[in-house]
Amino acid sequence: MKPDHDQIYRGWEYAKKGDYHRHLDPDWSYTPTYLRKMRFVLKTVQQLPAHARILDAGCGEGVLVEKLRAQGRRIEGIDLNYESPCVRRGSVLEMPYPDRSFEVVLLLDVFEHLPYADQPRALAEIRRILRKEGWLLASVPNLAHLNSRFRFALLGKLDRTDVETNHVGERPIGENKVLLEKAGFEILQIKGVTLTLPILYRQIICRRPAWFRWLHDMLEPLAVPSLSMINVFLCRKR
């Protein structure tokens, strides 16, 4: 069933921009990164058991929910700022699900929007609703990506993936690893997405992302997690 987009709640960026992930702007600077991230997430989910019950926590418009449902997957979506027939409105800090409800939780580009103090609480909620040895697949910006390190060494300024008021909880990869492990997750794999080569990334690729997407993708084999702009963590509940 297709959602009725005219009669349901829209908050935050969705109130201003509409379904901007569903109608992806090829000239949005984040588009090449988003597409590579989604490619990896879909590939990873398809390798998980077909019967697994999945929650996309902080799913936005529910693009991934609809795509995976069309493939026969048992998936639900929840988001604080969006509501539709396939997206339930609710917070990742207090999710309306019983303990051990899901085999898989997706947390994609959500963690950085939470204040530092709320991040352990969100991970505790995810762990609560995951079944024994369930999987968490989380994509999180890495504040210590290559261009951020370069700018800090040269100018004393970090290169954030968004303004501080949107990414209030952005951290470097090492801190995100510690948080996940302290919350009771075993990190099985970390995938780096988008190598931010100084000058080349911000001054060329981000200015014409549709034109230079080939260059972005050509650099992807070099996107080691510690230097990449986005890290995708595949974790298992301990």
N, C-alpha and C positions, 0 to 999 in steps of 0.2 A: 504493500500500500504506500503511495506517495504522500509525504507530509503536506499539510495545508500551510504554506509558509505565510499566509496573510493573517492568520488568526491566532498565532501563538507567540510566546514570550521571546523577546530579543533584548539582551542587555549588552553592556560593555561595547566592544568594537563592532559586534553584530548589529547593534542599533544604528550605527553610523555607516558601516560599509556593506551591510547585508551579508550574504553567504560568500565571503571572499575566498574561502578554500574550495568551495564547490565551483565557483566561477573564477578560476585562477588566472591572475594577470601575468602573462609571460614576461612583462617588464618590471614586475616586483622583484626587488633585489634578492629576496629570500626564495623565490620560486625554484631555482636550480637545486638548492639545498633541500627544500620540501619534497621535491620529486624523487631525489635520491634516497632520502630518509624513508618515504612511503614505499619505495621499491623494496628496500631492505626489510621493512616491517612486514609487508605482505608475504615476502618470501619466507620469513621466519615463522609467521603464523601458519602458513600452509604446511610447514614441516611438523607442526604440533598435532596431537591426536584429533581426528575429525570430529569426535563426539564432545570435545572440550567446551565447557561453558565459558564464554569470554565476556569481560566487562571492559569497555573503553571509557576510562575515567577522565573527565575533562575533554569530552569528544568533540566539542564545538558543534558544527552543523550536522555531525553524524555521517560524514562522507565515507569513512571507513566502515562504519556500522552497516550502511546500506550496501556497500560493495561486498562485504563478507557475508551478509545475509543472502545476497543474490547467488553466492557460491555455496549456499547451504549450511553456513556456519551458525552456531548458536551464540549470538552476540547481542549485547545490550549496550546502550550508551547513557551516560549521565553527565550533565554539565550545569554549572551554576548560572550561566548566562544565555542558555539556549533551551528551547523546548519544542518538541515535535512528536509525532507518533512513534518515532524510533529513538528519541532522546528524552530521557526523564530529567526534569530539573532537580538539581541537588548538588550538595557540596562534597568534595573529596575528603573533607575533614570530619564528616559525619554522614556516612552513606547508609541509605535505607535498605540494607540487605542483611540477612542473618549471617552469623559466623560460618565460614567455610562454604560459601555459596558458589565460588568460581574456581575453575582450574587455571585460568589465565586472566591477568589484569594488564591492560595497556595504559600507560601514562605518558602521553606524547605531547611534548612542548607545554607542559602544565607546571612542573615543579618550580620553575624559575619565577612563576607569577605568585608564589606563596612566600610570605615573609619567613625569614629564617626560623623564627620560633614555631611556625606552623608546619614546617617540613617534616620533623619527626612524627608529629601527630598524623599527618597524611599517610606516611609510610606504615604507621601502626594500624591505621584503618585498612589499608590495602592488605597488610599481613593478616588481619582479623578475618577478612572476607575470602581470603585464599584458602583452598583446601591444602592438605598436607602435601608438601613438595610441589606446590603450584608455582606457576611461572609469572614473573613480572617483566614486562618489556617496556622500558622507559627511555624516552629521548630527552636529553637535557643539554642546554648550552654549556660550553666549556669556556669560562672566563680567561683561561690561560692558553687560548689558541695562539697560533703563531704570530698573527699580526698584532694581537693584544700584547704579547710579550715584546714585540718589536717597538710598538708605540710607547710602552711603559719605559723601556730602556732608553729610548731616544727623547721622549717628551714628558715622561712622568704621567701619561694618561692611558687608561685602558680602552680597548676597543670592545664595547658591549654589543650584544646582538640586538638590543632594543634600548629605549630610554629607561633610566633607572626607575621611573614611576610605574612602568609596565613589568620590568624584570627586577622586582625588589629582592628576589632570592637567588640571583645568579651567583654561581660559585665556580671555582676552578675544578678540574677533573678530580684531583686528589681529595678534596673535601666531599665531593659527591660520592666517591667510592667509600669513604669512611662512614658517611651517613647511611648508605645502603647496608653496609656490613653491620653497623651498630643496631640497625632496625631488624636484623635477623634474616638478611638475605645473603645467599652465596652468589657472587658474581661469576657467571659462566663464560661470558663473552662481552667484549666492548668493541663496538664498531664505530670508527671515526667517519664523519661525513663533512665534507668541504674543507679543503686545505686552503688557509687564508694567506697565501704568499704575499708578503708586503708589497705595496704599490699595485701589483697585478690584480689582487682581489678587489680592493675597494675602489681603485681608480679606473679599472678597466671592466672587470666582470660585473660589478654591482651597478655600474653606470649604464650598461647595455646588456642586461642579463639574457634577454631573448637572443640577441645576436651572438653573445659569447658563451652560451650554454655549453657548446662543444668544448671550449677551453676549460670550463669548470669541471666537466665530466672527464676530460683527459687527465686532470690532476688527481682524480679520486683514488687511484691505486696508491698514491703517496700520502693519503689522509690517515696517518697514524693517530690513534685516539688522543695522545697527549698534546698534539698540535692542531687538531681539528676543531672546527667551530661548534659542531654538534657531536655528542657521544650518545650512542644507543646501547643501553645496558640490557643484556639478557640475564636475568637472575632467577634463582630458585629459592623458595621459602625453606628456611632451615627448621 
